[in-house]
Amino acid sequence: MPYVGSSVDESTKEKWEQYIEDSHYGSMSELVRGAIENERLSDGGSSGNSSGQSVEVDRLKEQQQDTIQKIEELQEVVEEAQEEQEKTEYPEEVVEVAHDMANGFETIPAEEYQYLADERAKQIAKLSQEYFGDKDEMHKIEAALNYLEENISWIREEPTFPSEYYRVED
C-alpha cells in the first residue's frame, strides 16, 4: 500500500486523538481516511474556493498522511519494545522454582548477614581509599569491578554457589 505522510502540530494531533476516542474511528489512520473520503464525496470544496485554498487543503492532506506514517512507525517501535520486554520477563516456571529453592536455603540471623555485607563493604572501601584516596568513592570501585567482568574476558567474579544463598531472619 502506498504511503503518504503528514505533519501537524501537537495541539492538532491531540484534538484528533480526542476526537478518535469520542467517535467510532479506531485509529488515526481510519480518521484520516474517513475525512478524505467525506471530502471526496462532498463537492470537494470546489464551489467558490480559490486555488490557494485548494493548495492549502492539499498541503494539509499531505501533513495528515505524514502524521499517519509517523504514528504507524511509532506503533512498530512500541510493538518491538513490548516483544523485547516479554523476552526478558521471567517465565512462570522459573519463578516457581526460585521460590521453591528459597524455601530450602539455610536461614541465618540478620546480624550474621549484616556482618557479611559489612565485610564486603570494608573491602570495597579499602580499595576506594587505595585507588581514589577517598573511602566514600565506593560506587566507582563497584563500577570498575562491573566493567572488568563485562569487558575483560579473563576477569571473572567468583561463582556464587546455591549453598551461598541465605534466608535472612528479621
KEVO-271980 format. One record per residue: residue number from 1; residue in three letters; y, z, x of N, C-alpha, C in turn. Coordinates in pm, whole numbers, plus 32768, in hexadecimal, padded with zeros to 4 digits. Each point is the difference from the previous one (the first is absolute). Example, Ala and Ser with C-alpha at 12.3 -4.5 7.8 and 13.67 -1.06 7.14 Angstrom:
BEGIN
+-----+-----+------+------+------+------+------+------+------+------+------+
|   i |  aa |  n.v |  n.w |  n.u | ca.v | ca.w | ca.u |  c.v |  c.w |  c.u |
+-----+-----+------+------+------+------+------+------+------+------+------+
|   1 | Ala | 7DC7 | 830C | 8527 | 8077 | 8000 | 7FA7 | 8078 | 8000 | 805A |
|   2 | Ser | 8069 | 7FB8 | 7FDD | 8077 | 8006 | 8052 | 806D | 8049 | 7FB3 |
+-----+-----+------+------+------+------+------+------+------+------+------+
END
This chain:
BEGIN
+-----+-----+------+------+------+------+------+------+------+------+------+
|   i |  aa |  n.v |  n.w |  n.u | ca.v | ca.w | ca.u |  c.v |  c.w |  c.u |
+-----+-----+------+------+------+------+------+------+------+------+------+
|   1 | Met | 7F8B | 8000 | 8055 | 8075 | 8000 | 7FAB | 807B | 8000 | 805A |
|   2 | Pro | 805E | 7FA6 | 7FE9 | 807A | 7FFE | 8052 | 804D | 8082 | 7FEE |
|   3 | Tyr | 8047 | 8022 | 8068 | 804C | 807C | 7FFF | 8094 | 7FE0 | 8006 |
|   4 | Val | 804D | 8044 | 7FAA | 8092 | 7FF5 | 8003 | 8035 | 808D | 8008 |
|   5 | Gly | 8049 | 8022 | 806A | 8032 | 8088 | 8014 | 808C | 8010 | 7FCB |
|   6 | Ser | 8028 | 807F | 7FEE | 8085 | 801F | 7FCE | 802C | 8087 | 8033 |
|   7 | Ser | 8081 | 800F | 8015 | 8038 | 8080 | 802C | 8067 | 802F | 7F9B |
|   8 | Val | 7FFC | 8081 | 7FE1 | 8064 | 803D | 7FA8 | 802A | 8083 | 803E |
|   9 | Asp | 8073 | 8032 | 7FD2 | 802A | 8082 | 8037 | 7FAC | 806F | 7FC2 |
|  10 | Glu | 8006 | 8075 | 803D | 7FAB | 8070 | 7FD8 | 8016 | 802A | 7F6F |
|  11 | Ser | 807C | 8000 | 7FD2 | 801B | 802C | 7F76 | 7FC3 | 7F9F | 7F9B |
|  12 | Thr | 8005 | 7F7E | 801E | 7FC3 | 7F9E | 7FA7 | 7F69 | 8014 | 7FFA |
|  13 | Lys | 7FC5 | 8016 | 8075 | 7F6F | 8017 | 8006 | 7FDA | 807A | 7FAE |
|  14 | Glu | 804E | 806B | 800B | 7FE2 | 807B | 7FB4 | 800C | 7FE6 | 7F6A |
|  15 | Lys | 8066 | 7FB3 | 7FD7 | 800F | 7FE0 | 7F72 | 7F87 | 7FB2 | 7FCE |
|  16 | Trp | 7FD3 | 7F9F | 8050 | 7F8D | 7FB0 | 7FDA | 7F83 | 8056 | 7FF7 |
|  17 | Glu | 7FEE | 8059 | 8060 | 7F8A | 8058 | 7FFF | 8002 | 8059 | 7F84 |
|  18 | Gln | 8076 | 8033 | 7FDB | 800B | 8053 | 7F88 | 7FDF | 7FAD | 7F84 |
|  19 | Tyr | 8031 | 7F85 | 7FFD | 7FE3 | 7FA8 | 7F90 | 7F6A | 7FE7 | 7FF4 |
|  20 | Ile | 7FBE | 7FED | 8072 | 7F6F | 7FE9 | 7FFF | 7FB7 | 8078 | 7FC3 |
|  21 | Glu | 802B | 807A | 8027 | 7FC1 | 8079 | 7FCA | 8011 | 800A | 7F69 |
|  22 | Asp | 8073 | 7FD2 | 7FCC | 8020 | 800D | 7F72 | 7FD1 | 7F88 | 7FAE |
|  23 | Ser | 7FC5 | 7F9C | 8040 | 7FDB | 7F86 | 7FB9 | 7F69 | 7FE7 | 800A |
|  24 | His | 7FD9 | 7F8C | 7FD0 | 7F73 | 7FD8 | 8005 | 7FDB | 7FBD | 8083 |
|  25 | Tyr | 8061 | 7FE9 | 8057 | 7FE3 | 7FC0 | 8081 | 7FB5 | 8062 | 805A |
|  26 | Gly | 7F9B | 7FCD | 8043 | 7FAF | 8056 | 8056 | 802C | 8001 | 8092 |
|  27 | Ser | 8053 | 7FA1 | 8025 | 8028 | 7FF8 | 808C | 8084 | 7FB5 | 800B |
|  28 | Met | 803B | 8008 | 8075 | 807B | 7FB7 | 801B | 7FE6 | 7F6A | 7FF4 |
|  29 | Ser | 7F8C | 7FD4 | 802F | 7FDF | 7F71 | 7FF8 | 7FFC | 7FD2 | 7F6F |
|  30 | Glu | 7FC2 | 804E | 7FA8 | 7FFA | 7FDA | 7F73 | 808B | 7FFB | 7FC3 |
|  31 | Leu | 8054 | 805F | 8022 | 8089 | 8002 | 7FCC | 804A | 7F82 | 802A |
|  32 | Val | 7FF8 | 7FDF | 807F | 8047 | 7F8A | 8033 | 7FCB | 7F81 | 7FBE |
|  33 | Arg | 7F7C | 7FF2 | 7FFA | 7FC8 | 7F89 | 7FC1 | 8029 | 7FF7 | 7F6D |
|  34 | Gly | 7FFE | 8073 | 7FBB | 8029 | 8001 | 7F73 | 8092 | 7FDA | 7FEE |
|  35 | Ala | 8056 | 8035 | 8056 | 808E | 7FDF | 7FF7 | 8018 | 7F6C | 8019 |
|  36 | Ile | 7FBA | 7FCA | 8061 | 8011 | 7F72 | 801F | 7FCB | 7FAA | 7F8C |
|  37 | Glu | 7F90 | 8026 | 7FC8 | 7FC9 | 7FB5 | 7F8F | 805E | 8007 | 7F88 |
|  38 | Asn | 8038 | 8075 | 7FE3 | 805F | 800E | 7F92 | 807B | 7FA9 | 8018 |
|  39 | Glu | 8030 | 7FFC | 8079 | 8073 | 7FAE | 8023 | 7FDF | 7F6C | 7FEE |
|  40 | Arg | 7F89 | 7FDA | 8029 | 7FD7 | 7F75 | 7FF4 | 7FF4 | 7FD7 | 7F6D |
|  41 | Leu | 7FCA | 805B | 7FAE | 7FED | 7FE0 | 7F73 | 8082 | 8002 | 7FB1 |
|  42 | Ser | 8062 | 804B | 802F | 8082 | 7FFE | 7FBD | 8045 | 7F7E | 8023 |
|  43 | Asp | 807D | 7FF3 | 7FE0 | 8045 | 7F84 | 801F | 8019 | 7FEF | 8095 |
|  44 | Gly | 7FCB | 805E | 8050 | 800B | 7FF5 | 8090 | 808B | 801E | 8033 |
|  45 | Gly | 8054 | 8032 | 7FA7 | 8088 | 8021 | 8029 | 8054 | 7F85 | 8018 |
|  46 | Ser | 7FD2 | 7F8A | 7FD4 | 8048 | 7F86 | 801F | 8077 | 7FE9 | 7FA5 |
|  47 | Ser | 8001 | 803F | 7F89 | 806F | 7FE7 | 7FA6 | 807A | 804E | 802C |
|  48 | Gly | 8061 | 7FBB | 8032 | 807E | 803D | 8025 | 8002 | 8040 | 8088 |
|  49 | Asn | 7F93 | 8002 | 8049 | 8000 | 803D | 8086 | 8034 | 7F9C | 8065 |
|  50 | Ser | 8049 | 8034 | 805E | 8030 | 7FA9 | 806B | 7F92 | 7FF2 | 8068 |
|  51 | Ser | 800F | 7FA1 | 8059 | 7F9C | 7FEE | 8069 | 7FFF | 8078 | 805E |
|  52 | Gly | 8070 | 8046 | 800C | 8006 | 8078 | 8053 | 7FA6 | 806D | 7FC9 |
|  53 | Gln | 7FFE | 800D | 7F7C | 7FA8 | 8063 | 7FC3 | 7F6F | 7FDB | 8015 |
|  54 | Ser | 7FE2 | 7F81 | 7FF7 | 7F78 | 7FD0 | 8014 | 7FD2 | 801D | 808F |
|  55 | Val | 8058 | 7FEA | 8060 | 7FE0 | 801B | 808B | 7FE7 | 8096 | 8012 |
|  56 | Glu | 8053 | 8052 | 7FC0 | 7FF1 | 8092 | 800A | 7F7A | 802B | 7FC4 |
|  57 | Val | 7FDC | 7FC8 | 7F8E | 7F80 | 8021 | 7FC1 | 7F8D | 7FDA | 805C |
|  58 | Asp | 8009 | 7F8A | 803C | 7F98 | 7FD6 | 805D | 7FF6 | 8060 | 8076 |
|  59 | Arg | 8075 | 802B | 8033 | 8001 | 805D | 8071 | 7FC0 | 8084 | 7FD7 |
|  60 | Leu | 8021 | 802E | 7F89 | 7FC6 | 807E | 7FD0 | 7F6A | 7FF5 | 7FEC |
|  61 | Lys | 7FD3 | 7F8F | 7FD1 | 7F70 | 7FEB | 7FEF | 7FB9 | 8004 | 8087 |
|  62 | Glu | 803E | 7FC2 | 8064 | 7FC6 | 8004 | 8086 | 7FFA | 808E | 8035 |
|  63 | Gln | 806C | 804B | 7FEA | 8001 | 808C | 802D | 7F95 | 8050 | 7FB8 |
|  64 | Gln | 7FEE | 7FE4 | 7F83 | 7F9A | 8045 | 7FB2 | 7F75 | 7FE3 | 8039 |
|  65 | Gln | 7FE6 | 7F85 | 8022 | 7F7F | 7FDE | 8039 | 7FED | 8040 | 8089 |
|  66 | Asp | 806D | 800A | 804F | 7FFA | 8046 | 8081 | 7FD4 | 8090 | 7FEA |
|  67 | Thr | 803B | 803E | 7F9C | 7FDD | 808B | 7FE2 | 7F6E | 800C | 7FD8 |
|  68 | Ile | 7FD3 | 7FA5 | 7FB0 | 7F74 | 8002 | 7FD5 | 7FA5 | 7FF6 | 8079 |
|  69 | Gln | 8020 | 7FA5 | 805C | 7FAC | 7FEF | 8077 | 8000 | 8081 | 8052 |
|  70 | Lys | 8073 | 803B | 8012 | 8009 | 807B | 804F | 7FB0 | 8071 | 7FBF |
|  71 | Ile | 8008 | 800A | 7F7E | 7FB4 | 8067 | 7FB9 | 7F6A | 7FE8 | 8011 |
|  72 | Glu | 7FD7 | 7F82 | 7FF3 | 7F72 | 7FE1 | 8012 | 7FD2 | 8020 | 808D |
|  73 | Glu | 8055 | 7FE3 | 8063 | 7FDD | 8020 | 808B | 7FF6 | 8097 | 8012 |
|  74 | Leu | 805C | 804B | 7FC4 | 7FFA | 8092 | 8009 | 7F82 | 8036 | 7FBC |
|  75 | Gln | 7FD9 | 7FC3 | 7F92 | 7F86 | 802B | 7FBC | 7F88 | 7FEE | 805C |
|  76 | Glu | 7FFD | 7F92 | 804A | 7F93 | 7FE8 | 805E | 7FFF | 806B | 806D |
|  77 | Val | 8075 | 8023 | 8034 | 8009 | 8067 | 8068 | 7FCE | 8086 | 7FCA |
|  78 | Val | 8029 | 8021 | 7F86 | 7FD5 | 807E | 7FC3 | 7F69 | 8001 | 7FED |
|  79 | Glu | 7FC9 | 7F92 | 7FD2 | 7F6F | 7FF8 | 7FED | 7FB5 | 800F | 8084 |
|  80 | Glu | 8033 | 7FC2 | 806A | 7FC2 | 800E | 8084 | 8006 | 8090 | 8030 |
|  81 | Ala | 8072 | 8042 | 7FEA | 800E | 808C | 8029 | 7F9F | 8058 | 7FB2 |
|  82 | Gln | 7FEF | 7FE4 | 7F80 | 7FA1 | 804E | 7FB0 | 7F72 | 7FED | 8032 |
|  83 | Glu | 7FDE | 7F86 | 8026 | 7F79 | 7FE6 | 8035 | 7FEB | 804C | 8082 |
|  84 | Glu | 8065 | 8003 | 8057 | 7FF5 | 804A | 807E | 7FF0 | 8095 | 7FE6 |
|  85 | Gln | 804C | 8034 | 7F9F | 7FF7 | 808D | 7FDF | 7F73 | 8022 | 7FCE |
|  86 | Glu | 7FC9 | 7FAA | 7FAF | 7F79 | 8018 | 7FCD | 7F9A | 8003 | 8071 |
|  87 | Lys | 8017 | 7FB1 | 8068 | 7FA4 | 7FFE | 8072 | 8004 | 8084 | 804C |
|  88 | Thr | 8075 | 8043 | 8003 | 800E | 807A | 804F | 7FDF | 807F | 7FB2 |
|  89 | Glu | 7FF2 | 7FF7 | 7F7E | 7FDC | 8077 | 7FB2 | 7F6F | 8024 | 801B |
|  90 | Tyr | 7FE2 | 8081 | 7FF7 | 7F78 | 802D | 8017 | 7FAA | 7FE5 | 7F86 |
|  91 | Pro | 7F8C | 7FC2 | 8015 | 7FA4 | 7FEC | 7F90 | 7FD1 | 8087 | 7FCA |
|  92 | Glu | 7FE2 | 8004 | 7F81 | 7FD5 | 807C | 7FBE | 7F89 | 803E | 8048 |
|  93 | Glu | 7FA3 | 7FAD | 802E | 7F8A | 8030 | 8045 | 8026 | 804F | 807E |
|  94 | Val | 8063 | 7FCE | 804A | 802C | 8042 | 807B | 8041 | 8087 | 7FE0 |
|  95 | Val | 8052 | 8003 | 7F98 | 8041 | 807D | 7FD9 | 7F98 | 8068 | 7FD7 |
|  96 | Glu | 7F9D | 7FD6 | 7FB6 | 7F96 | 805B | 7FD3 | 7FB4 | 803B | 8078 |
|  97 | Val | 7FDC | 7FAA | 805F | 7FB9 | 802E | 8077 | 8058 | 805F | 8051 |
|  98 | Ala | 8080 | 7FE0 | 800C | 805C | 8056 | 804C | 8003 | 808D | 7FC5 |
|  99 | His | 8005 | 800B | 7F7C | 8001 | 8084 | 7FC1 | 7F7B | 8048 | 8014 |
| 100 | Asp | 7F93 | 7FB7 | 7FF9 | 7F7D | 803C | 8019 | 7FF9 | 8036 | 808F |
| 101 | Met | 8031 | 7FB0 | 805F | 7FFE | 802B | 808C | 8057 | 807C | 8014 |
| 102 | Ala | 8074 | 8001 | 7FC2 | 805C | 8071 | 8010 | 7FC0 | 8082 | 7FD2 |
| 103 | Asn | 7FAC | 7FF8 | 7F99 | 7FBC | 8078 | 7FD0 | 7F9D | 8038 | 8067 |
| 104 | Gly | 7FD3 | 7FAA | 805C | 7FA0 | 802C | 8063 | 803E | 802C | 8085 |
| 105 | Phe | 8082 | 7FF0 | 800F | 8040 | 8027 | 807E | 8002 | 8096 | 8010 |
| 106 | Glu | 7FFD | 802A | 807E | 800C | 808E | 8021 | 8088 | 8032 | 7FD0 |
| 107 | Thr | 7FFF | 8078 | 7FC9 | 807C | 803C | 7FD2 | 8032 | 8062 | 806A |
| 108 | Ile | 807E | 7FF2 | 8024 | 803A | 805B | 8062 | 807E | 803D | 7FC4 |
| 109 | Pro | 8024 | 8078 | 802E | 807A | 803F | 7FCD | 807C | 7FB1 | 802A |
| 110 | Ala | 8067 | 8005 | 7FB1 | 807C | 7FB9 | 801D | 8037 | 8027 | 8088 |
| 111 | Glu | 7FF0 | 807E | 8028 | 8034 | 802D | 8081 | 7FBC | 7FB8 | 8074 |
| 112 | Glu | 7F7D | 7FEA | 7FF2 | 7FB5 | 7FBC | 806A | 802D | 7F6E | 8009 |
| 113 | Tyr | 8011 | 7FBF | 7F8D | 8030 | 7F77 | 8002 | 808D | 7FFA | 803B |
| 114 | Gln | 8053 | 805F | 7FDB | 8089 | 8003 | 8034 | 8000 | 800E | 8097 |
| 115 | Tyr | 7FA1 | 804F | 8034 | 7FF4 | 8010 | 8092 | 7FE5 | 7F79 | 8042 |
| 116 | Leu | 7FA1 | 7FB2 | 7FC3 | 7FE0 | 7F7C | 8038 | 807A | 7FA4 | 7FFA |
| 117 | Ala | 8047 | 8002 | 7F91 | 8077 | 7FAD | 7FF2 | 806C | 802C | 8062 |
| 118 | Asp | 800E | 8083 | 8013 | 8064 | 8034 | 805E | 7FDE | 7FD7 | 808F |
| 119 | Glu | 7F7E | 8003 | 8024 | 7FD8 | 7FD9 | 8087 | 8020 | 7F6C | 8019 |
| 120 | Arg | 7FE8 | 7FAD | 7F9C | 8021 | 7F73 | 800D | 8097 | 7FEF | 8011 |
| 121 | Ala | 804D | 8046 | 7FAF | 8092 | 7FF8 | 8008 | 8032 | 802F | 8089 |
| 122 | Lys | 7FC1 | 8066 | 8037 | 8028 | 8031 | 8086 | 7FEB | 7F94 | 8069 |
| 123 | Gln | 7F8E | 7FBA | 7FF8 | 7FE5 | 7F95 | 8060 | 8067 | 7F8F | 7FF2 |
| 124 | Ile | 8022 | 7FDD | 7F85 | 8062 | 7F97 | 7FE8 | 8089 | 802C | 8033 |
| 125 | Ala | 8024 | 807D | 7FE7 | 8082 | 8034 | 802F | 8006 | 8000 | 8099 |
| 126 | Lys | 7F91 | 8022 | 8041 | 7FFC | 7FFF | 8092 | 8018 | 7F73 | 8036 |
| 127 | Leu | 7FBF | 7F9C | 7FC3 | 8015 | 7F75 | 8029 | 808F | 7FD4 | 7FE3 |
| 128 | Ser | 8037 | 802D | 7F92 | 808A | 7FDE | 7FDC | 8061 | 8037 | 8069 |
| 129 | Gln | 7FE9 | 807A | 802A | 8055 | 803C | 8068 | 7FF0 | 7FB3 | 8084 |
| 130 | Glu | 7F85 | 7FDD | 8021 | 7FE4 | 7FBB | 807E | 8040 | 7F75 | 8005 |
| 131 | Tyr | 7FF4 | 7FB4 | 7F94 | 802E | 7F75 | 8002 | 808F | 7FEC | 7FCF |
| 132 | Phe | 8030 | 8058 | 7FA8 | 8087 | 7FEF | 7FC9 | 805E | 8072 | 8024 |
| 133 | Gly | 7FCC | 8067 | 8045 | 8053 | 8071 | 8025 | 8028 | 8055 | 7F8A |
| 134 | Asp | 7FBD | 7FED | 7F8F | 8023 | 804B | 7F87 | 7F82 | 800D | 7FAA |
| 135 | Lys | 7FD7 | 807C | 7FE6 | 7F87 | 8015 | 7FB1 | 8011 | 7FD9 | 7F6E |
| 136 | Asp | 807C | 7FE8 | 7FD5 | 8019 | 7FD9 | 7F75 | 7FF6 | 7F69 | 7FE8 |
| 137 | Glu | 7FD4 | 7FB7 | 8064 | 7FEE | 7F6F | 7FF2 | 7F6C | 7FDF | 7FE7 |
| 138 | Met | 7FBB | 8059 | 7FBB | 7F71 | 7FF1 | 7FE9 | 7FE0 | 7F7F | 7FB3 |
| 139 | His | 8058 | 7FD7 | 7FA5 | 7FE6 | 7F87 | 7FB2 | 7FF5 | 7F85 | 805B |
| 140 | Lys | 8047 | 8002 | 8070 | 7FF9 | 7F8F | 805E | 7F79 | 7FFE | 8047 |
| 141 | Ile | 7FCB | 8075 | 801D | 7F7B | 8006 | 803D | 7F98 | 7FCE | 7F9D |
| 142 | Glu | 800B | 802A | 7F80 | 7FA4 | 7FD0 | 7F98 | 8009 | 7F67 | 7FF6 |
| 143 | Ala | 8079 | 7FCA | 8002 | 8012 | 7F6F | 7FF9 | 7FC4 | 7FBC | 807B |
| 144 | Ala | 8011 | 803C | 8075 | 7FC9 | 7FC6 | 807B | 7F67 | 7FFE | 7FFA |
| 145 | Leu | 7FC5 | 806C | 7FCF | 7F6E | 8004 | 7FF4 | 7FCE | 7F97 | 7F9C |
| 146 | Asn | 8046 | 7FF2 | 7F90 | 7FDB | 7F9A | 7F9E | 800C | 7F74 | 803C |
| 147 | Tyr | 806C | 7FEA | 804B | 8014 | 7F7F | 8041 | 7F8B | 7FE1 | 805E |
| 148 | Leu | 7FDB | 8062 | 8052 | 7F94 | 7FEA | 805F | 7F7F | 7FD8 | 7FB9 |
| 149 | Glu | 7FDF | 804B | 7F98 | 7F82 | 7FE4 | 7FBA | 8003 | 7F77 | 7FBC |
| 150 | Glu | 8073 | 7FDA | 7FC9 | 8008 | 7F82 | 7FB7 | 800F | 7F86 | 805C |
| 151 | Asn | 8036 | 8013 | 8079 | 8025 | 7F8C | 8052 | 7FBA | 7FF4 | 8087 |
| 152 | Ile | 7FC2 | 8068 | 802F | 7FBD | 7FFA | 8082 | 7F6A | 800A | 7FE6 |
| 153 | Ser | 7FB9 | 7F95 | 801E | 7F74 | 7FF6 | 7FD9 | 7FA8 | 806A | 803F |
| 154 | Trp | 8024 | 8036 | 8073 | 7FA9 | 8061 | 8042 | 802B | 8090 | 7FE7 |
| 155 | Ile | 805F | 8016 | 7FA6 | 8029 | 8088 | 7FDA | 7FCB | 801A | 7F73 |
| 156 | Arg | 7FB9 | 806C | 7FF3 | 7FC8 | 8026 | 7F7D | 8012 | 8096 | 7FE9 |
| 157 | Glu | 8016 | 8023 | 7F84 | 8002 | 808C | 7FD9 | 7F70 | 8030 | 7FF9 |
| 158 | Glu | 7FEA | 807C | 8024 | 7F79 | 8037 | 7FF9 | 7FD1 | 7FF8 | 7F6F |
| 159 | Pro | 7F87 | 7FCC | 7FEB | 7FCF | 7FF4 | 7F76 | 7FF5 | 8088 | 7FBC |
| 160 | Thr | 8020 | 8001 | 7F82 | 7FF2 | 8079 | 7FB0 | 7F7B | 7FF8 | 7FB8 |
| 161 | Phe | 7FAB | 805F | 801B | 7F7D | 8003 | 7FC1 | 800A | 8044 | 7F78 |
| 162 | Pro | 7FA9 | 7FDB | 7FA3 | 8003 | 8042 | 7F7D | 7FF8 | 8098 | 800B |
| 163 | Ser | 7FBA | 8030 | 8066 | 7FF4 | 8091 | 800F | 8083 | 8041 | 802B |
| 164 | Glu | 8066 | 7FB0 | 8024 | 8080 | 8037 | 8029 | 8065 | 8006 | 7F8C |
| 165 | Tyr | 7FD2 | 7FE2 | 7F88 | 8054 | 8010 | 7F8A | 7FE2 | 8088 | 7FC3 |
| 166 | Tyr | 8067 | 803E | 7FCB | 7FF0 | 8085 | 7FC7 | 8040 | 8008 | 7F77 |
| 167 | Arg | 7FC9 | 8057 | 7FB0 | 8044 | 8029 | 7F85 | 804F | 807C | 8026 |
| 168 | Val | 807E | 8003 | 7FE0 | 8055 | 8070 | 8026 | 8018 | 805A | 7F87 |
| 169 | Glu | 7FDF | 8080 | 8015 | 8019 | 8062 | 7F95 | 8092 | 8027 | 7FFD |
| 170 | Asp | 8037 | 800F | 7F8D | 808C | 8030 | 7FF4 | 8007 | 8095 | 8002 |
+-----+-----+------+------+------+------+------+------+------+------+------+
END
